[in-house]
Structure formats: structure tokens, C-alpha cells
Amino acid sequence: MKKIQVKIENRVFNISVDEEFASFLEKDLQTLLDASVKDLLSLYLQKSYEIFSAEKKINNFLEKEK
């Protein structure tokens, strides 16, 4: 486990995540080091869209395979 410290609106949050997952999050963690609520919302929407797009591609692929 890797401990990560995130500062949001002058509040510090300590979280523990798996080492491999922490490596995956590295880019986003840089954004979260001193994030505002606006930054968090933007990042959340960006990630939600990425998940939406990936699910759409998977569903389209599965439909073609039927």
C-alpha cells in the first residue's frame, strides 16, 4: 500500500492505495496535490466521460460480435 496525501481547499486528506494503482493515478495525483473543488469536479467529469466512452466502445464491439 502507498500512502498519498491530497490537499483540497486547505484540508489535507491521507489515503492508502495499492502501489500499482498509485502508479496508474500518478498523472491525476499531480492535479490533486493542491486541488480546488472546481479541479475535482473537472477531473471527475473527465474520468466519467472516459469510462462512458470505453463502455460505449465495449458495447458496440459486443453488439458486432453477436
PDB file of N, CA, C and O in Angstrom:
ATOM      1  N   MET A   1       0.840  -1.177   0.000  1.00  0.00           N
ATOM      2  CA  MET A   1       0.000   0.000   0.000  1.00  0.00           C
ATOM      3  C   MET A   1       0.889   1.245   0.000  1.00  0.00           C
ATOM      4  O   MET A   1       1.961   1.278   0.603  1.00  0.00           O
ATOM      5  N   LYS A   2       0.399   2.258  -0.697  1.00  0.00           N
ATOM      6  CA  LYS A   2       1.115   3.530  -0.762  1.00  0.00           C
ATOM      7  C   LYS A   2       0.218   4.608  -0.174  1.00  0.00           C
ATOM      8  O   LYS A   2      -0.957   4.720  -0.523  1.00  0.00           O
ATOM      9  N   LYS A   3       0.791   5.391   0.718  1.00  0.00           N
ATOM     10  CA  LYS A   3       0.031   6.490   1.315  1.00  0.00           C
ATOM     11  C   LYS A   3       0.187   7.729   0.454  1.00  0.00           C
ATOM     12  O   LYS A   3       1.286   8.085   0.028  1.00  0.00           O
ATOM     13  N   ILE A   4      -0.938   8.371   0.213  1.00  0.00           N
ATOM     14  CA  ILE A   4      -0.964   9.569  -0.619  1.00  0.00           C
ATOM     15  C   ILE A   4      -1.635  10.673   0.173  1.00  0.00           C
ATOM     16  O   ILE A   4      -2.643  10.451   0.844  1.00  0.00           O
ATOM     17  N   GLN A   5      -1.074  11.846   0.089  1.00  0.00           N
ATOM     18  CA  GLN A   5      -1.649  12.997   0.764  1.00  0.00           C
ATOM     19  C   GLN A   5      -2.210  13.943  -0.292  1.00  0.00           C
ATOM     20  O   GLN A   5      -1.513  14.338  -1.227  1.00  0.00           O
ATOM     21  N   VAL A   6      -3.482  14.299  -0.125  1.00  0.00           N
ATOM     22  CA  VAL A   6      -4.155  15.192  -1.066  1.00  0.00           C
ATOM     23  C   VAL A   6      -4.671  16.389  -0.280  1.00  0.00           C
ATOM     24  O   VAL A   6      -5.274  16.241   0.783  1.00  0.00           O
ATOM     25  N   LYS A   7      -4.423  17.570  -0.820  1.00  0.00           N
ATOM     26  CA  LYS A   7      -4.883  18.798  -0.173  1.00  0.00           C
ATOM     27  C   LYS A   7      -5.979  19.406  -1.032  1.00  0.00           C
ATOM     28  O   LYS A   7      -5.771  19.707  -2.207  1.00  0.00           O
ATOM     29  N   ILE A   8      -7.153  19.583  -0.427  1.00  0.00           N
ATOM     30  CA  ILE A   8      -8.302  20.137  -1.127  1.00  0.00           C
ATOM     31  C   ILE A   8      -8.880  21.263  -0.284  1.00  0.00           C
ATOM     32  O   ILE A   8      -9.297  21.060   0.856  1.00  0.00           O
ATOM     33  N   GLU A   9      -8.893  22.458  -0.872  1.00  0.00           N
ATOM     34  CA  GLU A   9      -9.438  23.619  -0.162  1.00  0.00           C
ATOM     35  C   GLU A   9      -8.828  23.752   1.240  1.00  0.00           C
ATOM     36  O   GLU A   9      -9.535  23.967   2.225  1.00  0.00           O
ATOM     37  N   ASN A  10      -7.502  23.620   1.299  1.00  0.00           N
ATOM     38  CA  ASN A  10      -6.731  23.763   2.536  1.00  0.00           C
ATOM     39  C   ASN A  10      -7.007  22.679   3.578  1.00  0.00           C
ATOM     40  O   ASN A  10      -6.647  22.844   4.744  1.00  0.00           O
ATOM     41  N   ARG A  11      -7.635  21.582   3.180  1.00  0.00           N
ATOM     42  CA  ARG A  11      -7.809  20.428   4.065  1.00  0.00           C
ATOM     43  C   ARG A  11      -6.961  19.299   3.521  1.00  0.00           C
ATOM     44  O   ARG A  11      -6.941  19.057   2.314  1.00  0.00           O
ATOM     45  N   VAL A  12      -6.262  18.608   4.402  1.00  0.00           N
ATOM     46  CA  VAL A  12      -5.378  17.525   3.988  1.00  0.00           C
ATOM     47  C   VAL A  12      -6.068  16.187   4.245  1.00  0.00           C
ATOM     48  O   VAL A  12      -6.596  15.932   5.327  1.00  0.00           O
ATOM     49  N   PHE A  13      -6.044  15.341   3.214  1.00  0.00           N
ATOM     50  CA  PHE A  13      -6.624  14.005   3.297  1.00  0.00           C
ATOM     51  C   PHE A  13      -5.528  12.991   3.018  1.00  0.00           C
ATOM     52  O   PHE A  13      -4.805  13.113   2.029  1.00  0.00           O
ATOM     53  N   ASN A  14      -5.401  12.007   3.868  1.00  0.00           N
ATOM     54  CA  ASN A  14      -4.436  10.931   3.679  1.00  0.00           C
ATOM     55  C   ASN A  14      -5.195   9.682   3.248  1.00  0.00           C
ATOM     56  O   ASN A  14      -6.147   9.263   3.907  1.00  0.00           O
ATOM     57  N   ILE A  15      -4.765   9.095   2.142  1.00  0.00           N
ATOM     58  CA  ILE A  15      -5.411   7.887   1.653  1.00  0.00           C
ATOM     59  C   ILE A  15      -4.339   6.842   1.348  1.00  0.00           C
ATOM     60  O   ILE A  15      -3.186   7.177   1.075  1.00  0.00           O
ATOM     61  N   SER A  16      -4.733   5.593   1.398  1.00  0.00           N
ATOM     62  CA  SER A  16      -3.832   4.496   1.062  1.00  0.00           C
ATOM     63  C   SER A  16      -4.397   3.762  -0.140  1.00  0.00           C
ATOM     64  O   SER A  16      -5.576   3.410  -0.171  1.00  0.00           O
ATOM     65  N   VAL A  17      -3.555   3.540  -1.115  1.00  0.00           N
ATOM     66  CA  VAL A  17      -3.956   2.799  -2.311  1.00  0.00           C
ATOM     67  C   VAL A  17      -2.866   1.794  -2.648  1.00  0.00           C
ATOM     68  O   VAL A  17      -1.722   1.925  -2.214  1.00  0.00           O
ATOM     69  N   ASP A  18      -3.238   0.798  -3.422  1.00  0.00           N
ATOM     70  CA  ASP A  18      -2.314  -0.208  -3.895  1.00  0.00           C
ATOM     71  C   ASP A  18      -1.203   0.462  -4.710  1.00  0.00           C
ATOM     72  O   ASP A  18      -1.455   1.430  -5.428  1.00  0.00           O
ATOM     73  N   GLU A  19       0.017  -0.050  -4.597  1.00  0.00           N
ATOM     74  CA  GLU A  19       1.167   0.527  -5.315  1.00  0.00           C
ATOM     75  C   GLU A  19       0.914   0.621  -6.823  1.00  0.00           C
ATOM     76  O   GLU A  19       1.199   1.648  -7.439  1.00  0.00           O
ATOM     77  N   GLU A  20       0.383  -0.441  -7.408  1.00  0.00           N
ATOM     78  CA  GLU A  20       0.142  -0.464  -8.849  1.00  0.00           C
ATOM     79  C   GLU A  20      -0.898   0.587  -9.246  1.00  0.00           C
ATOM     80  O   GLU A  20      -0.754   1.267 -10.263  1.00  0.00           O
ATOM     81  N   PHE A  21      -1.950   0.707  -8.425  1.00  0.00           N
ATOM     82  CA  PHE A  21      -2.987   1.699  -8.690  1.00  0.00           C
ATOM     83  C   PHE A  21      -2.425   3.110  -8.517  1.00  0.00           C
ATOM     84  O   PHE A  21      -2.786   4.018  -9.266  1.00  0.00           O
ATOM     85  N   ALA A  22      -1.553   3.295  -7.544  1.00  0.00           N
ATOM     86  CA  ALA A  22      -0.931   4.608  -7.320  1.00  0.00           C
ATOM     87  C   ALA A  22      -0.126   5.022  -8.545  1.00  0.00           C
ATOM     88  O   ALA A  22      -0.141   6.191  -8.932  1.00  0.00           O
ATOM     89  N   SER A  23       0.573   4.074  -9.155  1.00  0.00           N
ATOM     90  CA  SER A  23       1.337   4.375 -10.363  1.00  0.00           C
ATOM     91  C   SER A  23       0.400   4.796 -11.491  1.00  0.00           C
ATOM     92  O   SER A  23       0.701   5.721 -12.247  1.00  0.00           O
ATOM     93  N   PHE A  24      -0.724   4.117 -11.596  1.00  0.00           N
ATOM     94  CA  PHE A  24      -1.716   4.442 -12.614  1.00  0.00           C
ATOM     95  C   PHE A  24      -2.270   5.855 -12.397  1.00  0.00           C
ATOM     96  O   PHE A  24      -2.539   6.575 -13.359  1.00  0.00           O
ATOM     97  N   LEU A  25      -2.435   6.241 -11.144  1.00  0.00           N
ATOM     98  CA  LEU A  25      -3.013   7.543 -10.801  1.00  0.00           C
ATOM     99  C   LEU A  25      -2.009   8.694 -10.823  1.00  0.00           C
ATOM    100  O   LEU A  25      -2.379   9.846 -10.600  1.00  0.00           O
ATOM    101  N   GLU A  26      -0.759   8.388 -11.087  1.00  0.00           N
ATOM    102  CA  GLU A  26       0.300   9.382 -10.933  1.00  0.00           C
ATOM    103  C   GLU A  26      -0.019  10.732 -11.583  1.00  0.00           C
ATOM    104  O   GLU A  26       0.163  11.777 -10.958  1.00  0.00           O
ATOM    105  N   LYS A  27      -0.487  10.716 -12.821  1.00  0.00           N
ATOM    106  CA  LYS A  27      -0.787  11.971 -13.523  1.00  0.00           C
ATOM    107  C   LYS A  27      -1.896  12.747 -12.807  1.00  0.00           C
ATOM    108  O   LYS A  27      -1.772  13.949 -12.574  1.00  0.00           O
ATOM    109  N   ASP A  28      -2.971  12.054 -12.465  1.00  0.00           N
ATOM    110  CA  ASP A  28      -4.086  12.710 -11.800  1.00  0.00           C
ATOM    111  C   ASP A  28      -3.715  13.177 -10.398  1.00  0.00           C
ATOM    112  O   ASP A  28      -4.236  14.187  -9.924  1.00  0.00           O
ATOM    113  N   LEU A  29      -2.834  12.463  -9.743  1.00  0.00           N
ATOM    114  CA  LEU A  29      -2.433  12.849  -8.393  1.00  0.00           C
ATOM    115  C   LEU A  29      -1.717  14.190  -8.396  1.00  0.00           C
ATOM    116  O   LEU A  29      -1.819  14.946  -7.429  1.00  0.00           O
ATOM    117  N   GLN A  30      -0.999  14.495  -9.462  1.00  0.00           N
ATOM    118  CA  GLN A  30      -0.339  15.793  -9.550  1.00  0.00           C
ATOM    119  C   GLN A  30      -1.379  16.912  -9.531  1.00  0.00           C
ATOM    120  O   GLN A  30      -1.153  17.968  -8.939  1.00  0.00           O
ATOM    121  N   THR A  31      -2.507  16.678 -10.175  1.00  0.00           N
ATOM    122  CA  THR A  31      -3.590  17.659 -10.186  1.00  0.00           C
ATOM    123  C   THR A  31      -4.196  17.801  -8.796  1.00  0.00           C
ATOM    124  O   THR A  31      -4.631  18.886  -8.411  1.00  0.00           O
ATOM    125  N   LEU A  32      -4.222  16.707  -8.050  1.00  0.00           N
ATOM    126  CA  LEU A  32      -4.885  16.702  -6.749  1.00  0.00           C
ATOM    127  C   LEU A  32      -4.010  17.179  -5.596  1.00  0.00           C
ATOM    128  O   LEU A  32      -4.501  17.306  -4.474  1.00  0.00           O
ATOM    129  N   LEU A  33      -2.743  17.444  -5.838  1.00  0.00           N
ATOM    130  CA  LEU A  33      -1.863  17.822  -4.737  1.00  0.00           C
ATOM    131  C   LEU A  33      -2.354  19.061  -4.006  1.00  0.00           C
ATOM    132  O   LEU A  33      -2.205  19.156  -2.788  1.00  0.00           O
ATOM    133  N   ASP A  34      -2.921  19.983  -4.708  1.00  0.00           N
ATOM    134  CA  ASP A  34      -3.484  21.179  -4.070  1.00  0.00           C
ATOM    135  C   ASP A  34      -4.710  21.583  -4.877  1.00  0.00           C
ATOM    136  O   ASP A  34      -4.753  22.656  -5.479  1.00  0.00           O
ATOM    137  N   ALA A  35      -5.700  20.707  -4.877  1.00  0.00           N
ATOM    138  CA  ALA A  35      -6.866  20.863  -5.746  1.00  0.00           C
ATOM    139  C   ALA A  35      -7.928  21.766  -5.138  1.00  0.00           C
ATOM    140  O   ALA A  35      -8.063  21.886  -3.920  1.00  0.00           O
ATOM    141  N   SER A  36      -8.672  22.393  -6.032  1.00  0.00           N
ATOM    142  CA  SER A  36      -9.859  23.132  -5.630  1.00  0.00           C
ATOM    143  C   SER A  36     -11.064  22.251  -5.930  1.00  0.00           C
ATOM    144  O   SER A  36     -10.934  21.222  -6.593  1.00  0.00           O
ATOM    145  N   VAL A  37     -12.201  22.639  -5.457  1.00  0.00           N
ATOM    146  CA  VAL A  37     -13.420  21.895  -5.752  1.00  0.00           C
ATOM    147  C   VAL A  37     -13.668  21.891  -7.263  1.00  0.00           C
ATOM    148  O   VAL A  37     -14.112  20.888  -7.821  1.00  0.00           O
ATOM    149  N   LYS A  38     -13.382  23.003  -7.912  1.00  0.00           N
ATOM    150  CA  LYS A  38     -13.538  23.093  -9.369  1.00  0.00           C
ATOM    151  C   LYS A  38     -12.630  22.089 -10.076  1.00  0.00           C
ATOM    152  O   LYS A  38     -13.056  21.432 -11.025  1.00  0.00           O
ATOM    153  N   ASP A  39     -11.369  21.965  -9.615  1.00  0.00           N
ATOM    154  CA  ASP A  39     -10.440  20.991 -10.192  1.00  0.00           C
ATOM    155  C   ASP A  39     -10.975  19.571 -10.031  1.00  0.00           C
ATOM    156  O   ASP A  39     -10.917  18.766 -10.961  1.00  0.00           O
ATOM    157  N   LEU A  40     -11.490  19.276  -8.855  1.00  0.00           N
ATOM    158  CA  LEU A  40     -12.021  17.934  -8.593  1.00  0.00           C
ATOM    159  C   LEU A  40     -13.218  17.625  -9.474  1.00  0.00           C
ATOM    160  O   LEU A  40     -13.331  16.528 -10.019  1.00  0.00           O
ATOM    161  N   LEU A  41     -14.102  18.588  -9.609  1.00  0.00           N
ATOM    162  CA  LEU A  41     -15.275  18.383 -10.457  1.00  0.00           C
ATOM    163  C   LEU A  41     -14.853  18.157 -11.903  1.00  0.00           C
ATOM    164  O   LEU A  41     -15.379  17.272 -12.578  1.00  0.00           O
ATOM    165  N   SER A  42     -13.913  18.948 -12.373  1.00  0.00           N
ATOM    166  CA  SER A  42     -13.418  18.805 -13.734  1.00  0.00           C
ATOM    167  C   SER A  42     -12.786  17.433 -13.945  1.00  0.00           C
ATOM    168  O   SER A  42     -13.053  16.773 -14.949  1.00  0.00           O
ATOM    169  N   LEU A  43     -11.954  17.005 -13.006  1.00  0.00           N
ATOM    170  CA  LEU A  43     -11.314  15.704 -13.111  1.00  0.00           C
ATOM    171  C   LEU A  43     -12.348  14.575 -13.059  1.00  0.00           C
ATOM    172  O   LEU A  43     -12.249  13.603 -13.808  1.00  0.00           O
ATOM    173  N   TYR A  44     -13.321  14.706 -12.188  1.00  0.00           N
ATOM    174  CA  TYR A  44     -14.392  13.701 -12.084  1.00  0.00           C
ATOM    175  C   TYR A  44     -15.159  13.590 -13.398  1.00  0.00           C
ATOM    176  O   TYR A  44     -15.414  12.484 -13.875  1.00  0.00           O
ATOM    177  N   LEU A  45     -15.526  14.717 -13.981  1.00  0.00           N
ATOM    178  CA  LEU A  45     -16.259  14.697 -15.249  1.00  0.00           C
ATOM    179  C   LEU A  45     -15.407  14.113 -16.375  1.00  0.00           C
ATOM    180  O   LEU A  45     -15.913  13.362 -17.209  1.00  0.00           O
ATOM    181  N   GLN A  46     -14.135  14.450 -16.402  1.00  0.00           N
ATOM    182  CA  GLN A  46     -13.233  13.914 -17.418  1.00  0.00           C
ATOM    183  C   GLN A  46     -13.149  12.397 -17.295  1.00  0.00           C
ATOM    184  O   GLN A  46     -13.259  11.690 -18.297  1.00  0.00           O
ATOM    185  N   LYS A  47     -12.956  11.894 -16.091  1.00  0.00           N
ATOM    186  CA  LYS A  47     -12.849  10.449 -15.876  1.00  0.00           C
ATOM    187  C   LYS A  47     -14.177   9.759 -16.155  1.00  0.00           C
ATOM    188  O   LYS A  47     -14.196   8.656 -16.700  1.00  0.00           O
ATOM    189  N   SER A  48     -15.267  10.384 -15.794  1.00  0.00           N
ATOM    190  CA  SER A  48     -16.587   9.802 -16.075  1.00  0.00           C
ATOM    191  C   SER A  48     -16.801   9.679 -17.574  1.00  0.00           C
ATOM    192  O   SER A  48     -17.349   8.682 -18.044  1.00  0.00           O
ATOM    193  N   TYR A  49     -16.374  10.679 -18.323  1.00  0.00           N
ATOM    194  CA  TYR A  49     -16.516  10.630 -19.775  1.00  0.00           C
ATOM    195  C   TYR A  49     -15.640   9.527 -20.370  1.00  0.00           C
ATOM    196  O   TYR A  49     -16.056   8.830 -21.295  1.00  0.00           O
ATOM    197  N   GLU A  50     -14.433   9.373 -19.839  1.00  0.00           N
ATOM    198  CA  GLU A  50     -13.554   8.307 -20.318  1.00  0.00           C
ATOM    199  C   GLU A  50     -14.188   6.933 -20.078  1.00  0.00           C
ATOM    200  O   GLU A  50     -14.117   6.061 -20.943  1.00  0.00           O
ATOM    201  N   ILE A  51     -14.800   6.739 -18.919  1.00  0.00           N
ATOM    202  CA  ILE A  51     -15.471   5.477 -18.616  1.00  0.00           C
ATOM    203  C   ILE A  51     -16.673   5.286 -19.531  1.00  0.00           C
ATOM    204  O   ILE A  51     -16.882   4.194 -20.059  1.00  0.00           O
ATOM    205  N   PHE A  52     -17.456   6.327 -19.721  1.00  0.00           N
ATOM    206  CA  PHE A  52     -18.615   6.280 -20.615  1.00  0.00           C
ATOM    207  C   PHE A  52     -18.186   5.875 -22.021  1.00  0.00           C
ATOM    208  O   PHE A  52     -18.801   5.000 -22.630  1.00  0.00           O
ATOM    209  N   SER A  53     -17.135   6.505 -22.539  1.00  0.00           N
ATOM    210  CA  SER A  53     -16.651   6.211 -23.884  1.00  0.00           C
ATOM    211  C   SER A  53     -16.143   4.775 -23.996  1.00  0.00           C
ATOM    212  O   SER A  53     -16.408   4.095 -24.987  1.00  0.00           O
ATOM    213  N   ALA A  54     -15.417   4.319 -22.984  1.00  0.00           N
ATOM    214  CA  ALA A  54     -14.902   2.952 -23.003  1.00  0.00           C
ATOM    215  C   ALA A  54     -16.043   1.941 -22.977  1.00  0.00           C
ATOM    216  O   ALA A  54     -16.011   0.957 -23.715  1.00  0.00           O
ATOM    217  N   GLU A  55     -17.048   2.172 -22.137  1.00  0.00           N
ATOM    218  CA  GLU A  55     -18.197   1.270 -22.064  1.00  0.00           C
ATOM    219  C   GLU A  55     -18.966   1.256 -23.389  1.00  0.00           C
ATOM    220  O   GLU A  55     -19.440   0.209 -23.828  1.00  0.00           O
ATOM    221  N   LYS A  56     -19.081   2.414 -24.012  1.00  0.00           N
ATOM    222  CA  LYS A  56     -19.779   2.509 -25.295  1.00  0.00           C
ATOM    223  C   LYS A  56     -19.033   1.693 -26.356  1.00  0.00           C
ATOM    224  O   LYS A  56     -19.655   0.963 -27.127  1.00  0.00           O
ATOM    225  N   LYS A  57     -17.714   1.817 -26.395  1.00  0.00           N
ATOM    226  CA  LYS A  57     -16.912   1.055 -27.348  1.00  0.00           C
ATOM    227  C   LYS A  57     -17.041  -0.447 -27.097  1.00  0.00           C
ATOM    228  O   LYS A  57     -17.165  -1.228 -28.040  1.00  0.00           O
ATOM    229  N   ILE A  58     -17.012  -0.844 -25.837  1.00  0.00           N
ATOM    230  CA  ILE A  58     -17.152  -2.267 -25.493  1.00  0.00           C
ATOM    231  C   ILE A  58     -18.514  -2.780 -25.924  1.00  0.00           C
ATOM    232  O   ILE A  58     -18.616  -3.853 -26.519  1.00  0.00           O
ATOM    233  N   ASN A  59     -19.560  -2.021 -25.627  1.00  0.00           N
ATOM    234  CA  ASN A  59     -20.913  -2.440 -26.010  1.00  0.00           C
ATOM    235  C   ASN A  59     -21.076  -2.527 -27.522  1.00  0.00           C
ATOM    236  O   ASN A  59     -21.703  -3.459 -28.025  1.00  0.00           O
ATOM    237  N   ASN A  60     -20.519  -1.567 -28.248  1.00  0.00           N
ATOM    238  CA  ASN A  60     -20.572  -1.603 -29.716  1.00  0.00           C
ATOM    239  C   ASN A  60     -19.831  -2.823 -30.253  1.00  0.00           C
ATOM    240  O   ASN A  60     -20.302  -3.479 -31.182  1.00  0.00           O
ATOM    241  N   PHE A  61     -18.693  -3.122 -29.681  1.00  0.00           N
ATOM    242  CA  PHE A  61     -17.915  -4.294 -30.092  1.00  0.00           C
ATOM    243  C   PHE A  61     -18.711  -5.567 -29.820  1.00  0.00           C
ATOM    244  O   PHE A  61     -18.771  -6.455 -30.671  1.00  0.00           O
ATOM    245  N   LEU A  62     -19.317  -5.660 -28.646  1.00  0.00           N
ATOM    246  CA  LEU A  62     -20.080  -6.852 -28.289  1.00  0.00           C
ATOM    247  C   LEU A  62     -21.293  -7.022 -29.190  1.00  0.00           C
ATOM    248  O   LEU A  62     -21.656  -8.148 -29.532  1.00  0.00           O
ATOM    249  N   GLU A  63     -21.922  -5.923 -29.576  1.00  0.00           N
ATOM    250  CA  GLU A  63     -23.071  -5.984 -30.469  1.00  0.00           C
ATOM    251  C   GLU A  63     -22.659  -6.506 -31.847  1.00  0.00           C
ATOM    252  O   GLU A  63     -23.390  -7.281 -32.463  1.00  0.00           O
ATOM    253  N   LYS A  64     -21.498  -6.084 -32.325  1.00  0.00           N
ATOM    254  CA  LYS A  64     -20.993  -6.533 -33.621  1.00  0.00           C
ATOM    255  C   LYS A  64     -20.656  -8.014 -33.603  1.00  0.00           C
ATOM    256  O   LYS A  64     -20.754  -8.688 -34.629  1.00  0.00           O
ATOM    257  N   GLU A  65     -20.259  -8.527 -32.438  1.00  0.00           N
ATOM    258  CA  GLU A  65     -19.862  -9.923 -32.312  1.00  0.00           C
ATOM    259  C   GLU A  65     -21.059 -10.873 -32.263  1.00  0.00           C
ATOM    260  O   GLU A  65     -20.886 -12.079 -32.439  1.00  0.00           O
ATOM    261  N   LYS A  66     -22.256 -10.363 -32.032  1.00  0.00           N
ATOM    262  CA  LYS A  66     -23.449 -11.218 -31.931  1.00  0.00           C
ATOM    263  C   LYS A  66     -23.858 -11.770 -33.259  1.00  0.00           C
ATOM    264  O   LYS A  66     -24.841 -12.506 -33.345  1.00  0.00           O
TER     265      LYS A  66
END
